[in-house]
Amino acid sequence: MRAAVAVSQNPEDPLSGLRLKDMPEPEPPAGWTTVSVKASSLNMHDVWTLRGVGHRPENIPMILGCDVAGVTEEGREVIVHPVIADPDGGQGDETLDPGRSLLSEKHHGGFAERIAVPRRCVVDKPAHLSFEEAACLPVAWGTAYRMLFTQARLRPGDSVLVQGAGGGVTSAAITMARAAGVTVYATSRTAEKQELARRLGAHEAFPAGSRLPHRVDAVIETVGEATWSHSLRCLRPGGCIVVAGATTGTEPDAELGRIFFQQLRILGSTGSTRAETEAMSRLVQAQQLRPRIDRVIALEDIHEGFASMIDGTVSGKIVVQVAS
Ligand SMILES: NC(=O)c1ccc[n+]([C@@H]2O[C@H](COP(=O)([O-])OP(=O)(O)OC[C@H]3O[C@@H](n4cnc5c(N)ncnc54)[C@H](OP(=O)(O)O)[C@@H]3O)[C@@H](O)[C@H]2O)c1
Protein backbone atom coordinates (compact mmCIF):
# COMPACT_ATOMS: atom_id res chain seq x y z
CA MET A 1 0.00 0.00 0.00
CA ARG A 2 1.08 3.59 -0.70
CA ALA A 3 2.33 5.53 2.35
CA ALA A 4 4.25 8.64 3.44
CA VAL A 5 7.21 7.35 5.42
CA ALA A 6 9.97 8.92 7.55
CA VAL A 7 13.09 7.18 6.21
CA SER A 8 15.71 9.42 7.86
CA GLN A 9 15.97 12.39 10.26
CA ASN A 10 17.60 15.77 9.64
CA PRO A 11 17.23 18.78 12.01
CA GLU A 12 17.94 21.36 9.25
CA ASP A 13 16.15 19.72 6.31
CA PRO A 14 13.35 17.59 7.80
CA LEU A 15 11.50 17.03 4.52
CA SER A 16 14.54 15.32 2.93
CA GLY A 17 13.67 12.26 5.04
CA LEU A 18 10.03 12.04 3.95
CA ARG A 19 9.34 9.51 1.16
CA LEU A 20 6.27 8.23 -0.63
CA LYS A 21 6.72 4.49 -0.97
CA ASP A 22 4.97 1.13 -0.92
CA MET A 23 4.74 -0.44 2.52
CA PRO A 24 3.48 -3.88 3.66
CA GLU A 25 -0.17 -4.24 4.69
CA PRO A 26 -0.72 -3.88 8.47
CA GLU A 27 -1.01 -7.11 10.48
CA PRO A 28 -3.09 -6.29 13.58
CA PRO A 29 -2.08 -8.25 16.70
CA ALA A 30 -4.72 -9.66 19.12
CA GLY A 31 -6.96 -6.89 20.41
CA TRP A 32 -6.17 -4.63 17.43
CA THR A 33 -8.16 -4.01 14.27
CA THR A 34 -7.60 -2.54 10.83
CA VAL A 35 -9.07 0.83 9.81
CA SER A 36 -9.28 1.84 6.12
CA VAL A 37 -7.99 5.41 6.19
CA LYS A 38 -10.12 8.03 4.44
CA ALA A 39 -8.23 11.10 5.63
CA SER A 40 -5.33 12.03 7.89
CA SER A 41 -4.13 15.50 8.88
CA LEU A 42 -0.66 17.02 9.25
CA ASN A 43 0.75 17.89 12.66
CA MET A 44 3.94 19.60 13.84
CA HIS A 45 4.63 16.26 15.52
CA ASP A 46 5.43 14.75 12.10
CA VAL A 47 7.97 17.54 11.53
CA TRP A 48 9.60 16.91 14.94
CA THR A 49 9.91 13.21 13.99
CA LEU A 50 11.62 14.15 10.71
CA ARG A 51 13.93 16.54 12.59
CA GLY A 52 14.88 13.78 15.03
CA VAL A 53 13.29 15.46 18.04
CA GLY A 54 11.56 13.09 20.49
CA HIS A 55 11.68 10.16 18.08
CA ARG A 56 14.22 7.35 18.32
CA PRO A 57 16.21 6.69 15.13
CA GLU A 58 15.74 2.92 15.63
CA ASN A 59 11.99 3.44 15.05
CA ILE A 60 12.72 4.63 11.47
CA PRO A 61 11.36 3.84 8.86
CA MET A 62 7.93 4.77 10.17
CA ILE A 63 4.69 5.70 8.41
CA LEU A 64 3.88 9.21 9.67
CA GLY A 65 0.44 10.67 10.49
CA CYS A 66 -1.05 10.77 14.00
CA ASP A 67 -4.62 11.70 12.97
CA VAL A 68 -6.95 9.21 11.33
CA ALA A 69 -10.57 9.21 10.15
CA GLY A 70 -11.76 6.11 8.36
CA VAL A 71 -13.92 3.01 8.29
CA THR A 72 -13.56 -0.17 10.37
CA GLU A 73 -13.76 -3.73 9.02
CA GLU A 74 -17.41 -3.70 10.19
CA GLY A 75 -18.17 -0.50 8.24
CA ARG A 76 -18.25 1.90 11.24
CA GLU A 77 -17.23 5.49 10.46
CA VAL A 78 -14.63 6.38 13.08
CA ILE A 79 -11.80 8.56 14.26
CA VAL A 80 -8.82 6.99 16.00
CA HIS A 81 -7.83 7.98 19.53
CA PRO A 82 -4.12 8.58 18.86
CA VAL A 83 -2.56 7.67 22.22
CA ILE A 84 -1.41 4.03 22.39
CA ALA A 85 -1.15 3.26 26.08
CA ASP A 86 -2.10 0.92 28.89
CA PRO A 87 -5.51 2.25 30.02
CA ASP A 88 -4.59 1.26 33.58
CA GLY A 89 -1.09 2.76 33.32
CA GLY A 90 -0.32 6.18 34.80
CA GLN A 91 -2.52 5.47 37.84
CA GLY A 92 -5.58 5.37 35.61
CA ASP A 93 -4.60 8.30 33.37
CA GLU A 94 -3.20 6.72 30.20
CA THR A 95 -1.46 9.98 29.18
CA LEU A 96 0.76 9.46 32.25
CA ASP A 97 1.61 5.84 31.32
CA PRO A 98 5.44 5.89 30.97
CA GLY A 99 5.10 3.43 28.07
CA ARG A 100 2.57 5.50 26.12
CA SER A 101 3.17 6.58 22.54
CA LEU A 102 1.40 8.62 19.92
CA LEU A 103 0.47 6.98 16.61
CA SER A 104 3.57 7.07 14.36
CA GLU A 105 6.01 6.93 17.30
CA LYS A 106 6.15 3.15 17.93
CA HIS A 107 3.34 2.02 15.60
CA HIS A 108 2.76 3.03 11.99
CA GLY A 109 0.62 6.14 11.45
CA GLY A 110 -2.18 7.26 9.17
CA PHE A 111 -0.57 8.51 5.95
CA ALA A 112 -1.40 5.14 4.36
CA GLU A 113 -4.38 3.30 2.96
CA ARG A 114 -4.80 1.09 6.03
CA ILE A 115 -3.66 1.22 9.65
CA ALA A 116 -3.69 -1.24 12.57
CA VAL A 117 -4.91 0.25 15.86
CA PRO A 118 -5.99 -1.08 19.26
CA ARG A 119 -9.75 -1.79 19.23
CA ARG A 120 -10.21 0.54 22.24
CA CYS A 121 -8.85 3.46 20.19
CA VAL A 122 -11.74 3.41 17.73
CA VAL A 123 -14.22 6.24 18.48
CA ASP A 124 -17.40 7.13 16.53
CA LYS A 125 -16.94 9.97 14.05
CA PRO A 126 -19.23 12.98 14.66
CA ALA A 127 -21.95 12.33 12.08
CA HIS A 128 -22.12 15.90 10.72
CA LEU A 129 -18.44 16.00 9.77
CA SER A 130 -16.80 14.81 6.54
CA PHE A 131 -13.87 12.41 6.90
CA GLU A 132 -11.55 15.33 6.05
CA GLU A 133 -12.99 17.43 8.88
CA ALA A 134 -13.00 14.50 11.30
CA ALA A 135 -9.31 13.82 10.53
CA CYS A 136 -8.51 17.19 12.16
CA LEU A 137 -9.89 16.15 15.53
CA PRO A 138 -7.93 13.49 17.41
CA VAL A 139 -4.57 15.19 18.12
CA ALA A 140 -5.34 18.92 17.93
CA TRP A 141 -8.87 18.87 19.35
CA GLY A 142 -8.14 16.09 21.85
CA THR A 143 -5.11 18.00 23.12
CA ALA A 144 -7.05 21.28 23.29
CA TYR A 145 -9.95 19.59 25.12
CA ARG A 146 -7.65 18.25 27.84
CA MET A 147 -5.87 21.63 28.16
CA LEU A 148 -9.13 23.57 28.56
CA PHE A 149 -11.32 21.29 30.61
CA THR A 150 -9.09 18.79 32.46
CA GLN A 151 -5.97 20.88 33.13
CA ALA A 152 -7.28 24.48 33.29
CA ARG A 153 -10.72 23.27 34.51
CA LEU A 154 -12.43 26.12 32.72
CA ARG A 155 -16.11 26.67 33.47
CA PRO A 156 -18.75 28.94 31.87
CA GLY A 157 -17.92 32.57 32.74
CA ASP A 158 -14.16 31.94 33.09
CA SER A 159 -11.71 33.65 30.74
CA VAL A 160 -8.88 32.27 28.62
CA LEU A 161 -6.13 33.66 26.38
CA VAL A 162 -5.15 31.46 23.42
CA GLN A 163 -1.70 32.37 22.09
CA GLY A 164 -1.10 31.95 18.32
CA ALA A 165 -4.61 31.69 16.93
CA GLY A 166 -3.68 30.20 13.55
CA GLY A 167 -2.60 26.78 14.76
CA GLY A 168 -4.31 23.41 14.85
CA VAL A 169 -4.46 23.13 18.65
CA THR A 170 -5.19 26.82 19.15
CA SER A 171 -8.04 27.09 16.63
CA ALA A 172 -9.61 24.03 18.30
CA ALA A 173 -9.16 25.65 21.72
CA ILE A 174 -10.85 28.88 20.60
CA THR A 175 -13.81 27.02 19.11
CA MET A 176 -14.42 24.69 22.06
CA ALA A 177 -13.83 27.32 24.77
CA ARG A 178 -16.41 29.62 23.15
CA ALA A 179 -18.88 26.73 22.82
CA ALA A 180 -18.42 26.03 26.54
CA GLY A 181 -19.34 29.59 27.58
CA VAL A 182 -15.81 30.82 28.31
CA THR A 183 -14.67 34.39 27.47
CA VAL A 184 -11.99 33.87 24.82
CA TYR A 185 -9.14 36.22 23.87
CA ALA A 186 -6.62 35.24 21.22
CA THR A 187 -3.38 36.60 19.80
CA SER A 188 -1.85 36.16 16.40
CA ARG A 189 1.01 37.68 14.46
CA THR A 190 -1.17 38.67 11.52
CA ALA A 191 -4.36 40.73 11.17
CA GLU A 192 -5.75 38.03 8.89
CA LYS A 193 -5.44 35.35 11.57
CA GLN A 194 -6.78 37.72 14.24
CA GLU A 195 -9.90 38.01 12.07
CA LEU A 196 -9.97 34.24 11.72
CA ALA A 197 -9.83 33.94 15.52
CA ARG A 198 -12.92 36.17 15.80
CA ARG A 199 -14.72 34.05 13.22
CA LEU A 200 -13.83 30.92 15.19
CA GLY A 201 -15.44 32.42 18.28
CA ALA A 202 -12.86 34.60 20.05
CA HIS A 203 -14.55 37.57 21.77
CA GLU A 204 -11.54 39.64 20.75
CA ALA A 205 -8.22 39.04 19.03
CA PHE A 206 -5.02 41.07 19.35
CA PRO A 207 -1.52 41.31 17.89
CA ALA A 208 0.96 39.09 19.77
CA GLY A 209 2.11 40.75 23.01
CA SER A 210 -0.85 43.17 23.38
CA ARG A 211 -2.40 44.30 26.66
CA LEU A 212 -5.72 42.47 27.23
CA PRO A 213 -8.96 44.10 28.49
CA HIS A 214 -8.41 42.25 31.78
CA ARG A 215 -6.26 39.48 33.22
CA VAL A 216 -7.44 35.95 32.47
CA ASP A 217 -7.97 32.75 34.42
CA ALA A 218 -5.91 30.61 32.04
CA VAL A 219 -3.57 30.79 29.04
CA ILE A 220 -3.37 28.12 26.34
CA GLU A 221 0.30 28.07 25.38
CA THR A 222 1.82 26.11 22.47
CA VAL A 223 4.03 28.83 20.95
CA GLY A 224 6.79 28.79 23.60
CA GLU A 225 9.63 31.33 23.84
CA ALA A 226 7.94 33.93 21.59
CA THR A 227 4.88 34.30 23.83
CA TRP A 228 5.87 32.95 27.28
CA SER A 229 6.56 36.28 28.99
CA HIS A 230 3.29 37.74 27.69
CA SER A 231 1.43 34.63 28.88
CA LEU A 232 2.76 35.14 32.42
CA ARG A 233 1.82 38.86 32.37
CA CYS A 234 -1.75 38.18 31.20
CA LEU A 235 -2.71 35.90 34.10
CA ARG A 236 -4.70 36.94 37.14
CA PRO A 237 -3.07 36.07 40.47
CA GLY A 238 -3.49 32.32 40.94
CA GLY A 239 -4.20 31.74 37.23
CA CYS A 240 -2.68 28.94 35.19
CA ILE A 241 -0.76 28.47 31.97
CA VAL A 242 -1.37 25.14 30.30
CA VAL A 243 1.57 24.39 28.04
CA ALA A 244 1.41 21.66 25.39
CA GLY A 245 4.05 22.81 22.95
CA ALA A 246 6.90 25.21 22.29
CA THR A 247 7.06 25.78 18.53
CA THR A 248 9.42 28.78 18.92
CA GLY A 249 11.70 27.26 21.57
CA THR A 250 11.66 25.58 24.97
CA GLU A 251 13.98 27.88 26.95
CA PRO A 252 12.23 31.19 27.78
CA ASP A 253 13.23 33.26 30.81
CA ALA A 254 11.35 31.44 33.60
CA GLU A 255 10.49 34.69 35.48
CA LEU A 256 10.30 32.81 38.76
CA GLY A 257 9.62 36.01 40.72
CA ARG A 258 6.38 36.59 38.86
CA ILE A 259 5.41 32.92 39.23
CA PHE A 260 5.72 32.77 43.00
CA PHE A 261 4.56 36.31 43.78
CA GLN A 262 1.41 35.95 41.65
CA GLN A 263 1.06 32.29 42.71
CA LEU A 264 0.77 31.20 39.09
CA ARG A 265 0.37 27.55 38.15
CA ILE A 266 2.23 26.06 35.19
CA LEU A 267 0.65 22.83 33.95
CA GLY A 268 2.07 20.58 31.25
CA SER A 269 -0.37 18.76 29.02
CA THR A 270 0.13 16.01 26.48
CA GLY A 271 -2.46 14.31 24.32
CA SER A 272 -5.73 13.10 25.76
CA THR A 273 -7.21 10.01 27.33
CA ARG A 274 -9.67 7.91 25.37
CA ALA A 275 -12.45 9.30 27.59
CA GLU A 276 -11.36 12.87 26.72
CA THR A 277 -11.21 12.06 22.99
CA GLU A 278 -14.73 10.65 23.22
CA ALA A 279 -16.00 13.64 25.27
CA MET A 280 -14.42 16.01 22.71
CA SER A 281 -16.15 14.13 19.88
CA ARG A 282 -19.51 14.35 21.69
CA LEU A 283 -19.04 18.10 22.33
CA VAL A 284 -18.23 18.63 18.63
CA GLN A 285 -21.37 16.73 17.64
CA ALA A 286 -23.68 18.31 20.24
CA GLN A 287 -22.59 21.85 19.34
CA GLN A 288 -22.23 21.04 15.61
CA LEU A 289 -18.67 22.43 15.68
CA ARG A 290 -16.41 22.23 12.64
CA PRO A 291 -12.62 22.29 12.50
CA ARG A 292 -11.04 24.91 10.29
CA ILE A 293 -9.36 23.31 7.25
CA ASP A 294 -6.64 25.30 5.50
CA ARG A 295 -6.60 22.89 2.51
CA VAL A 296 -7.13 19.27 1.48
CA ILE A 297 -4.24 17.70 -0.45
CA ALA A 298 -3.42 14.36 -2.08
CA LEU A 299 -0.83 12.05 -0.51
CA GLU A 300 1.49 12.87 -3.45
CA ASP A 301 1.49 16.57 -2.38
CA ILE A 302 2.42 15.97 1.24
CA HIS A 303 5.87 17.61 0.96
CA GLU A 304 4.29 20.91 -0.11
CA GLY A 305 1.81 20.63 2.75
CA PHE A 306 4.56 20.22 5.33
CA ALA A 307 6.60 23.05 3.75
CA SER A 308 3.68 25.46 4.33
CA MET A 309 3.34 24.24 7.91
CA ILE A 310 7.04 24.82 8.58
CA ASP A 311 6.76 28.33 7.03
CA GLY A 312 3.92 29.13 9.48
CA THR A 313 1.71 30.33 6.60
CA VAL A 314 -1.13 27.95 7.46
CA SER A 315 -4.45 28.88 9.06
CA GLY A 316 -6.19 25.74 10.24
CA LYS A 317 -5.37 22.14 9.40
CA ILE A 318 -3.87 20.64 6.26
CA VAL A 319 -5.61 17.34 5.50
CA VAL A 320 -4.45 14.49 3.30
CA GLN A 321 -7.30 12.77 1.49
CA VAL A 322 -6.14 9.14 1.35
CA ALA A 323 -9.30 7.61 -0.20
CA SER A 324 -12.48 9.24 -1.52
N1 LIG B 1 1.56 18.04 23.87
C1 LIG B 1 0.75 17.59 22.92
O1 LIG B 1 0.04 16.61 23.10
C2 LIG B 1 0.70 18.32 21.62
C3 LIG B 1 -0.31 18.03 20.71
C4 LIG B 1 -0.37 18.76 19.52
C5 LIG B 1 0.61 19.73 19.27
N2 LIG B 1 1.60 19.95 20.17
C6 LIG B 1 2.63 20.98 19.94
O2 LIG B 1 1.98 22.25 19.96
C7 LIG B 1 2.59 23.11 19.00
C8 LIG B 1 1.51 23.61 18.05
O3 LIG B 1 1.06 22.50 17.28
P1 LIG B 1 0.06 22.69 16.06
O4 LIG B 1 -0.03 21.38 15.37
O5 LIG B 1 -1.17 23.36 16.57
O6 LIG B 1 0.97 23.66 15.17
P2 LIG B 1 0.56 24.71 14.07
O7 LIG B 1 -0.78 24.39 13.56
O8 LIG B 1 1.70 24.75 13.11
O9 LIG B 1 0.51 26.10 14.91
C9 LIG B 1 1.64 26.82 15.27
C10 LIG B 1 1.22 28.09 16.02
O10 LIG B 1 2.35 28.73 16.51
C11 LIG B 1 2.27 30.12 16.24
N3 LIG B 1 3.63 30.50 15.84
C12 LIG B 1 4.45 29.84 14.98
N4 LIG B 1 5.61 30.49 14.89
C13 LIG B 1 5.53 31.57 15.70
C14 LIG B 1 6.41 32.63 16.02
N5 LIG B 1 7.65 32.72 15.50
N6 LIG B 1 5.99 33.58 16.87
C15 LIG B 1 4.75 33.52 17.41
N7 LIG B 1 3.88 32.52 17.12
C16 LIG B 1 4.27 31.57 16.28
C17 LIG B 1 1.27 30.34 15.14
O11 LIG B 1 0.43 31.42 15.52
P3 LIG B 1 0.02 32.66 14.55
O12 LIG B 1 0.50 32.32 13.15
O13 LIG B 1 -1.45 32.75 14.66
O14 LIG B 1 0.70 33.82 15.14
C18 LIG B 1 0.46 29.05 15.16
O15 LIG B 1 -0.75 29.25 15.81
C19 LIG B 1 3.70 22.31 18.32
O16 LIG B 1 4.93 22.63 18.93
C20 LIG B 1 3.31 20.87 18.58
O17 LIG B 1 4.42 20.00 18.60
C21 LIG B 1 1.66 19.25 21.34
The ligand as an SDF file (V2000), in Angstrom:
LIG
                    3D

 48 52  0  0  0  0  0  0  0  0999 V2000
    1.5600   18.0450   23.8750 N   0  0  0  0  0  0  0  0  0  0  0  0
    0.7490   17.5940   22.9210 C   0  0  0  0  0  0  0  0  0  0  0  0
    0.0370   16.6110   23.1030 O   0  0  0  0  0  0  0  0  0  0  0  0
    0.7020   18.3190   21.6180 C   0  0  0  0  0  0  0  0  0  0  0  0
   -0.3120   18.0310   20.7090 C   0  0  0  0  0  0  0  0  0  0  0  0
   -0.3680   18.7630   19.5160 C   0  0  0  0  0  0  0  0  0  0  0  0
    0.6080   19.7320   19.2670 C   0  0  0  0  0  0  0  0  0  0  0  0
    1.6030   19.9450   20.1680 N   0  0  0  0  0  0  0  0  0  0  0  0
    2.6290   20.9850   19.9400 C   0  0  0  0  0  0  0  0  0  0  0  0
    1.9800   22.2460   19.9600 O   0  0  0  0  0  0  0  0  0  0  0  0
    2.5870   23.1090   19.0010 C   0  0  0  0  0  0  0  0  0  0  0  0
    1.5090   23.6070   18.0460 C   0  0  0  0  0  0  0  0  0  0  0  0
    1.0600   22.5040   17.2850 O   0  0  0  0  0  0  0  0  0  0  0  0
    0.0580   22.6920   16.0650 P   0  0  0  0  0  0  0  0  0  0  0  0
   -0.0330   21.3750   15.3670 O   0  0  0  0  0  0  0  0  0  0  0  0
   -1.1730   23.3570   16.5700 O   0  0  0  0  0  0  0  0  0  0  0  0
    0.9670   23.6630   15.1660 O   0  0  0  0  0  0  0  0  0  0  0  0
    0.5640   24.7150   14.0720 P   0  0  0  0  0  0  0  0  0  0  0  0
   -0.7830   24.3870   13.5610 O   0  0  0  0  0  0  0  0  0  0  0  0
    1.6980   24.7510   13.1110 O   0  0  0  0  0  0  0  0  0  0  0  0
    0.5070   26.0990   14.9140 O   0  0  0  0  0  0  0  0  0  0  0  0
    1.6410   26.8220   15.2660 C   0  0  0  0  0  0  0  0  0  0  0  0
    1.2170   28.0890   16.0160 C   0  0  0  0  0  0  0  0  0  0  0  0
    2.3540   28.7300   16.5120 O   0  0  0  0  0  0  0  0  0  0  0  0
    2.2730   30.1180   16.2360 C   0  0  0  0  0  0  0  0  0  0  0  0
    3.6350   30.4970   15.8360 N   0  0  0  0  0  0  0  0  0  0  0  0
    4.4460   29.8400   14.9810 C   0  0  0  0  0  0  0  0  0  0  0  0
    5.6130   30.4880   14.8870 N   0  0  0  0  0  0  0  0  0  0  0  0
    5.5330   31.5680   15.6970 C   0  0  0  0  0  0  0  0  0  0  0  0
    6.4130   32.6330   16.0190 C   0  0  0  0  0  0  0  0  0  0  0  0
    7.6510   32.7180   15.5020 N   0  0  0  0  0  0  0  0  0  0  0  0
    5.9880   33.5760   16.8700 N   0  0  0  0  0  0  0  0  0  0  0  0
    4.7530   33.5160   17.4050 C   0  0  0  0  0  0  0  0  0  0  0  0
    3.8830   32.5150   17.1240 N   0  0  0  0  0  0  0  0  0  0  0  0
    4.2710   31.5650   16.2820 C   0  0  0  0  0  0  0  0  0  0  0  0
    1.2650   30.3420   15.1430 C   0  0  0  0  0  0  0  0  0  0  0  0
    0.4290   31.4170   15.5240 O   0  0  0  0  0  0  0  0  0  0  0  0
    0.0250   32.6570   14.5490 P   0  0  0  0  0  0  0  0  0  0  0  0
    0.5010   32.3210   13.1540 O   0  0  0  0  0  0  0  0  0  0  0  0
   -1.4530   32.7490   14.6570 O   0  0  0  0  0  0  0  0  0  0  0  0
    0.7020   33.8230   15.1390 O   0  0  0  0  0  0  0  0  0  0  0  0
    0.4570   29.0450   15.1650 C   0  0  0  0  0  0  0  0  0  0  0  0
   -0.7530   29.2500   15.8070 O   0  0  0  0  0  0  0  0  0  0  0  0
    3.6970   22.3110   18.3250 C   0  0  0  0  0  0  0  0  0  0  0  0
    4.9310   22.6290   18.9310 O   0  0  0  0  0  0  0  0  0  0  0  0
    3.3130   20.8710   18.5850 C   0  0  0  0  0  0  0  0  0  0  0  0
    4.4220   20.0020   18.6030 O   0  0  0  0  0  0  0  0  0  0  0  0
    1.6630   19.2530   21.3450 C   0  0  0  0  0  0  0  0  0  0  0  0
  1  2  1  0
  2  3  2  0
  2  4  1  0
  4  5  1  0
  4 48  2  0
  5  6  2  0
  6  7  1  0
  7  8  2  0
  8  9  1  0
  8 48  1  0
  9 10  1  0
  9 46  1  0
 10 11  1  0
 11 12  1  0
 11 44  1  0
 12 13  1  0
 13 14  1  0
 14 15  2  0
 14 16  1  0
 14 17  1  0
 17 18  1  0
 18 19  2  0
 18 20  1  0
 18 21  1  0
 21 22  1  0
 22 23  1  0
 23 24  1  0
 23 42  1  0
 24 25  1  0
 25 26  1  0
 25 36  1  0
 26 27  1  0
 26 35  1  0
 27 28  2  0
 28 29  1  0
 29 30  1  0
 29 35  2  0
 30 31  1  0
 30 32  2  0
 32 33  1  0
 33 34  2  0
 34 35  1  0
 36 37  1  0
 36 42  1  0
 37 38  1  0
 38 39  2  0
 38 40  1  0
 38 41  1  0
 42 43  1  0
 44 45  1  0
 44 46  1  0
 46 47  1  0
M  CHG  2   8   1  16  -1
M  END
$$$$
